[in-house]
Structures are given as structure tokens and as C-alpha cells.
């Protein structure tokens, strides 16, 4: 299985929305359809911040138990 495969097909729209929100919050223009012109640094910045936010939410959820 590829590492970037969405396990639940119903989550695709939510993940795309999450990606757009994170990109906007860090100042990356992710609203264009073709993203091949974006530098890998920008894409990595968005992905890294997505991971950071998910990890932070998980830590908060287990801390609240």
C-alpha cells in the first residue's frame, strides 16, 4: 500500500479541505488546480504542518482522558 493512500475513501474531501486550510494558514497558494509549479519546499511545509496539527490533536485527546 502506498504511504499516501487514504484508508477511508469518505475522508478524501475532509483531507483535501484540511490541506487547503493548512496551506492558507502558512501562506502557501494551494488554490490552483495544477500544483506541479509549487516548489517541493512549499509542499513539504504544508505536509509537515498537517502532520504537526494531527499529532497535536492526538496528544490533546489522550491528555484529556
DSSP file (Angstrom, degrees, kcal/mol; ACC not computed):
  #  RESIDUE AA STRUCTURE BP1 BP2  ACC     N-H-->O    O-->H-N    N-H-->O    O-->H-N    TCO  KAPPA ALPHA  PHI   PSI    X-CA   Y-CA   Z-CA
    1    1 A X              0   0    0      0, 0.0     2,-0.0     0, 0.0     0, 0.0   0.000 360.0 360.0 360.0 137.0    0.0    0.0    0.0
    2    2 A X    >   -     0   0    0      1,-0.1     3,-1.2     2,-0.1     0, 0.0  -0.355 360.0-124.2 -66.9 150.7    1.3    3.5   -0.9
    3    3 A X  T 3  S+     0   0    0      1,-0.3    -1,-0.1    -2,-0.0     0, 0.0   0.768 108.4  50.8 -69.7 -25.6    2.1    5.7    2.1
    4    4 A X  T 3  S+     0   0    0      2,-0.1     2,-0.3     0, 0.0    -1,-0.3   0.201  79.4 127.6-100.2  17.7   -0.2    8.5    1.0
    5    5 A X    <   -     0   0    0     -3,-1.2     2,-0.6     1,-0.1     3,-0.1  -0.576  60.6-129.5 -75.9 130.9   -3.3    6.2    0.4
    6    6 A X        -     0   0    0     -2,-0.3     3,-0.1     1,-0.2     6,-0.1  -0.718  14.5-156.2 -78.4 121.7   -6.5    7.4    2.2
    7    7 A X  S    S+     0   0    0     -2,-0.6     2,-0.6     1,-0.2    -1,-0.2   0.846  83.3  46.4 -71.4 -34.3   -7.8    4.4    4.1
    8    8 A X  S >  S-     0   0    0      1,-0.1     3,-2.5    -3,-0.1     4,-0.3  -0.931  73.3-155.3-111.3 110.6  -11.3    5.6    4.2
    9    9 A X  G >  S+     0   0    0     -2,-0.6     3,-1.2     1,-0.3     4,-0.3   0.782  93.4  63.6 -56.6 -27.3  -12.5    6.9    0.8
   10   10 A X  G 3  S+     0   0    0      1,-0.2     4,-0.4     2,-0.1    -1,-0.3   0.659  94.0  62.9 -70.2 -14.7  -15.1    9.1    2.5
   11   11 A X  G <> S+     0   0    0     -3,-2.5     4,-2.7     1,-0.2    -1,-0.2   0.555  76.3  90.5 -86.7  -8.4  -12.2   11.1    4.2
   12   12 A X  H <> S+     0   0    0     -3,-1.2     4,-2.5    -4,-0.3     5,-0.2   0.919  88.0  46.2 -55.4 -49.2  -10.8   12.4    0.9
   13   13 A X  H  > S+     0   0    0     -4,-0.3     4,-2.3    -3,-0.3    -1,-0.2   0.912 113.7  48.7 -62.8 -43.1  -12.9   15.6    0.9
   14   14 A X  H  > S+     0   0    0     -4,-0.4     4,-2.4     1,-0.2    -1,-0.2   0.894 112.1  48.9 -64.7 -39.9  -12.1   16.3    4.5
   15   15 A X  H  X S+     0   0    0     -4,-2.7     4,-2.4     2,-0.2    -2,-0.2   0.886 110.5  50.6 -67.9 -38.4   -8.4   15.7    4.0
   16   16 A X  H  X S+     0   0    0     -4,-2.5     4,-2.1    -5,-0.2    -2,-0.2   0.907 112.0  47.6 -64.3 -40.8   -8.4   18.0    0.9
   17   17 A X  H  X S+     0   0    0     -4,-2.3     4,-2.4     2,-0.2    -2,-0.2   0.910 111.3  50.9 -65.1 -42.4  -10.1   20.7    2.9
   18   18 A X  H  X S+     0   0    0     -4,-2.4     4,-2.5     1,-0.2     5,-0.2   0.910 109.1  51.6 -60.2 -43.7   -7.7   20.2    5.8
   19   19 A X  H  X S+     0   0    0     -4,-2.4     4,-2.6     1,-0.2    -1,-0.2   0.908 110.3  48.5 -60.6 -43.3   -4.8   20.6    3.3
   20   20 A X  H  X S+     0   0    0     -4,-2.1     4,-2.6     2,-0.2    -2,-0.2   0.907 111.1  50.4 -64.5 -42.1   -6.2   23.8    2.0
   21   21 A X  H  X S+     0   0    0     -4,-2.4     4,-2.1     2,-0.2    -2,-0.2   0.923 113.1  45.2 -62.1 -45.0   -6.7   25.3    5.5
   22   22 A X  H  X S+     0   0    0     -4,-2.5     4,-1.5     2,-0.2    -2,-0.2   0.920 112.3  51.6 -66.1 -43.2   -3.2   24.5    6.5
   23   23 A X  H  <>S+     0   0    0     -4,-2.6     5,-2.8     1,-0.2     4,-0.4   0.920 111.6  47.2 -59.7 -44.2   -1.7   25.8    3.2
   24   24 A X  H ><5S+     0   0    0     -4,-2.6     3,-0.8     1,-0.2    -1,-0.2   0.879 109.1  54.5 -64.9 -36.8   -3.6   29.1    3.7
   25   25 A X  H 3<5S+     0   0    0     -4,-2.1    -1,-0.2     1,-0.2    -2,-0.2   0.781 112.8  42.2 -70.5 -25.2   -2.5   29.4    7.3
   26   26 A X  T 3<5S-     0   0    0     -4,-1.5    -1,-0.2    -3,-0.3    -2,-0.2   0.362 119.0-107.8-102.3   5.1    1.2   29.1    6.3
   27   27 A X  T < 5 +     0   0    0     -3,-0.8     2,-0.5    -4,-0.4    -3,-0.2   0.718  69.6 140.8  82.6  22.3    0.9   31.3    3.3
   28   28 A X      < -     0   0    0     -5,-2.8     2,-1.3    -6,-0.2    -1,-0.3  -0.868  53.8-129.1 -99.9 129.0    1.2   28.8    0.5
   29   29 A X        +     0   0    0     -2,-0.5     3,-0.3     1,-0.2    -5,-0.1  -0.629  44.7 155.3 -77.8  96.9   -1.1   29.4   -2.5
   30   30 A X        +     0   0    0     -2,-1.3    -1,-0.2   -10,-0.2    -6,-0.1   0.216  44.2  95.9-106.3  11.2   -2.7   25.9   -2.8
   31   31 A X        +     0   0    0    -11,-0.1    -1,-0.2    -8,-0.0     2,-0.1   0.594  59.7  98.1 -82.1 -10.1   -5.8   27.1   -4.6
   32   32 A X  S    S-     0   0    0     -3,-0.3     0, 0.0     1,-0.1     0, 0.0  -0.492  73.0-135.7 -77.7 149.5   -4.5   26.3   -8.1
   33   33 A X  S    S+     0   0    0     -2,-0.1     2,-0.6     1,-0.1    -1,-0.1   0.924  92.8  57.5 -70.4 -45.4   -5.6   23.0   -9.7
   34   34 A X        +     0   0    0      1,-0.1     3,-0.3     2,-0.0    -1,-0.1  -0.786  59.6 177.4 -91.4 120.5   -2.1   22.2  -11.0
   35   35 A X    >   +     0   0    0     -2,-0.6     3,-1.3     1,-0.2    -1,-0.1   0.290  53.2 101.2-106.4   9.3    0.5   22.0   -8.2
   36   36 A X  T 3  S+     0   0    0      1,-0.3    -1,-0.2     3,-0.0    -2,-0.0   0.707  77.7  59.3 -67.4 -19.6    3.5   21.0  -10.3
   37   37 A X  T 3  S+     0   0    0     -3,-0.3     2,-0.3     2,-0.1    -1,-0.3   0.605  83.2  99.7 -84.1 -11.7    4.8   24.6  -10.2
   38   38 A X  S <  S-     0   0    0     -3,-1.3    -3,-0.0     1,-0.1   -10,-0.0  -0.568  81.9-114.2 -75.3 134.8    5.0   24.6   -6.4
   39   39 A X    >>  -     0   0    0     -2,-0.3     4,-1.9     1,-0.1     3,-0.6  -0.347  20.9-119.3 -64.2 149.2    8.4   24.1   -5.0
   40   40 A X  H 3> S+     0   0    0      1,-0.2     4,-2.8     2,-0.2     5,-0.2   0.804 113.8  64.0 -60.8 -27.8    8.9   20.9   -3.0
   41   41 A X  H 3> S+     0   0    0      2,-0.2     4,-2.0     1,-0.2    -1,-0.2   0.917 103.7  46.0 -61.7 -43.1    9.8   23.0   -0.1
   42   42 A X  H <> S+     0   0    0     -3,-0.6     4,-2.2     2,-0.2    -2,-0.2   0.924 113.6  48.3 -65.9 -44.5    6.3   24.6   -0.1
   43   43 A X  H  X S+     0   0    0     -4,-1.9     4,-2.5     1,-0.2    -2,-0.2   0.913 112.9  48.5 -61.6 -41.8    4.6   21.2   -0.4
   44   44 A X  H  X S+     0   0    0     -4,-2.8     4,-2.8     1,-0.2    -1,-0.2   0.862 108.2  54.6 -65.3 -35.8    6.8   19.8    2.4
   45   45 A X  H  X S+     0   0    0     -4,-2.0     4,-2.0    -5,-0.2    -1,-0.2   0.908 110.4  45.9 -64.0 -42.5    5.9   22.8    4.6
   46   46 A X  H  X S+     0   0    0     -4,-2.2     4,-2.2     2,-0.2    -2,-0.2   0.950 115.2  46.6 -64.9 -49.2    2.2   22.1    4.1
   47   47 A X  H  X S+     0   0    0     -4,-2.5     4,-2.3     1,-0.2    -2,-0.2   0.890 111.9  51.0 -61.9 -40.8    2.6   18.4    4.8
   48   48 A X  H  X S+     0   0    0     -4,-2.8     4,-2.3     1,-0.2    -1,-0.2   0.893 111.2  47.5 -64.6 -39.9    4.8   18.9    7.8
   49   49 A X  H  X S+     0   0    0     -4,-2.0     4,-2.2     2,-0.2    -1,-0.2   0.847 109.4  53.8 -71.6 -32.6    2.3   21.4    9.3
   50   50 A X  H  X S+     0   0    0     -4,-2.2     4,-2.4     2,-0.2    -2,-0.2   0.944 111.2  46.4 -61.9 -46.8   -0.6   18.9    8.6
   51   51 A X  H  X S+     0   0    0     -4,-2.3     4,-2.6     1,-0.2     5,-0.2   0.908 111.3  51.8 -61.5 -42.9    1.3   16.2   10.5
   52   52 A X  H  X S+     0   0    0     -4,-2.3     4,-2.3     1,-0.2    -1,-0.2   0.906 111.2  47.2 -61.3 -42.7    2.1   18.6   13.3
   53   53 A X  H  X S+     0   0    0     -4,-2.2     4,-2.3     2,-0.2    -2,-0.2   0.904 112.8  48.2 -68.2 -41.3   -1.6   19.6   13.7
   54   54 A X  H  X S+     0   0    0     -4,-2.4     4,-2.2     2,-0.2    -2,-0.2   0.926 113.3  48.0 -64.2 -43.7   -2.8   16.0   13.6
   55   55 A X  H  X S+     0   0    0     -4,-2.6     4,-2.6     1,-0.2    -2,-0.2   0.892 111.0  51.3 -63.8 -40.5   -0.2   14.9   16.2
   56   56 A X  H  X S+     0   0    0     -4,-2.3     4,-2.3    -5,-0.2    -1,-0.2   0.908 110.0  49.2 -63.3 -42.9   -1.1   17.9   18.4
   57   57 A X  H  X S+     0   0    0     -4,-2.3     4,-2.0     2,-0.2    -2,-0.2   0.898 111.3  50.1 -63.7 -40.0   -4.8   17.0   18.3
   58   58 A X  H  X S+     0   0    0     -4,-2.2     4,-2.1     2,-0.2     5,-0.2   0.929 110.3  49.0 -64.4 -45.2   -4.0   13.4   19.2
   59   59 A X  H  X S+     0   0    0     -4,-2.6     4,-2.0     1,-0.2    -2,-0.2   0.903 111.3  50.2 -62.7 -40.1   -1.8   14.4   22.1
   60   60 A X  H  X S+     0   0    0     -4,-2.3     4,-1.3     1,-0.2    -1,-0.2   0.874 109.2  52.2 -64.1 -36.4   -4.6   16.7   23.4
   61   61 A X  H  < S+     0   0    0     -4,-2.0     4,-0.2     1,-0.2    -2,-0.2   0.882 112.8  42.9 -69.8 -37.5   -7.1   13.9   23.1
   62   62 A X  H >< S+     0   0    0     -4,-2.1     3,-0.8     1,-0.2    -1,-0.2   0.803 110.8  56.0 -79.1 -26.4   -5.1   11.4   25.1
   63   63 A X  H 3< S+     0   0    0     -4,-2.0    -1,-0.2    -5,-0.2    -2,-0.2   0.789 101.7  58.6 -70.3 -27.5   -4.2   14.1   27.7
   64   64 A X  T 3<        0   0    0     -4,-1.3    -1,-0.2     1,-0.2    -2,-0.2   0.551 360.0 360.0 -79.8  -7.1   -7.9   14.8   28.3
   65   65 A X    <         0   0    0     -3,-0.8    -1,-0.2    -4,-0.2    -2,-0.1   0.494 360.0 360.0 -74.1 360.0   -8.5   11.1   29.3
